[in-house]
């Protein structure tokens, strides 16, 4: 076996080859593209209002108009409304990175799959913002009965009247990117990661509570409809189904790029090497450790190869 054959295939070993200085730029690049796309997806305001009213009518038709009672409760009770506003304005941007770092450091064997799931679902959400610009309940005319709790309690926080954007920076956010709710989608992703891979009962309990509370809060603060929340769940489900194909495509692109940089470009392989065990792969002609090489024809005396012992 040559020295080249003995080189470890790090891509076949779960968690091998992870480096924060390659992961961080990748995540920032995807998030930057998502943010830019979200800003560029600003549609016609009247169309966004029509979409919002259509969602509200559909919810009322099936008896799922949960936003009104929750919004009235949060407006009437500051001890609920103010913490809910802080939750909406900050947890979305804090909890998700914390869970990502936790997976990177403690659950490296599933990190790549989890990261790809989150990124793919986020891009699906961006498609929703572009195709279906939606006016959130808080921006509907006052006659529809909603109160913007973040504007109502703005003296308690750093935000103004543009959702969770800091005061004076409302122009840097797209307030009509409400369908699907990625607040709910990202919270669901965090919840699944904590529930499935957390070892303590506390982490598993947080994994269940976090997406449920986030769903209540996005409606109570009048930032999303219940159907927005359901669409966020659907976006995450679609992202999960696409995770494996996306990872395979990314691996082929990396293989092609590596060959290009090395000066020997090769077509990406259609299928990975044969699976031996535990998702480990072996190159063609490579022997498993302790496997004996079959004897050649001159070892057997009758012109036939002797069987391996």
Beta strands, then each sheet from edge to edge (+ up, - down):
strand 1: 275-277
strand 2: 280-281
sheet 1: 1+ 2-
end
